[in-house]
Amino acid sequence: MKFSEPGKKPAVFIRVGGSAARELLAPIFWGLEEEGIPAELHETTAEPAVVLAKEAADSSPLNVGIGLNANEGVAVLHHRDLPADKPLFEFAAGELQPPRLRQLGLNAARLVKGDPLVTGSPSSSGLAAAEPQQWTPGELNQQQLLELIQGIVSELLQKNR
């Protein structure tokens, strides 16, 4: 894992509250590294992950932040332009497996670059084959509708840069 030196170069900030095990952080860094986006780790007091993520996004030169509170078992991806209580992605304790955490890092990097986000459940064989999903009008379930809205928000953020 490579951490950028504070203030040296733009990076996605990752704020970790409480005691976060390296096995939770490593897949997040893998996803970011896979897309060529640097990350900077900031350890802090144990606050809710959504608060940590928003603070990280607000202070990151790339406007994207991840918050992780291992004690509450939550990981969150946030953007500076989103309301504090409306993160882009939030994963709870049951979802903190390496493929899902890697997807979180991957989507943080893609948000920075303005690339389409990876949605849906990552397969156990990895995310390489995962691509944005296509939907037929009238056949959207609640999860697909959420993913479509997240994609639209991502595109709007890209256009407003």
Buried (B, 14 or more C-beta within 10 A) or exposed (E): EEEBEEEEEBBBBBBBBBEBEEEBBBBBBBBBBBBEBBBBBBEBEBBBBBBBBBBBBBBBEBBBBBBBBBEBBBBBBBBBEBEEEEBBBBBEEEBBBBBBBBBBBBBBBBBBEEBBBBBBEBEEEEBEEBEBEEEEEEEEEEEBEEBBEBBEBBEEBEEEE
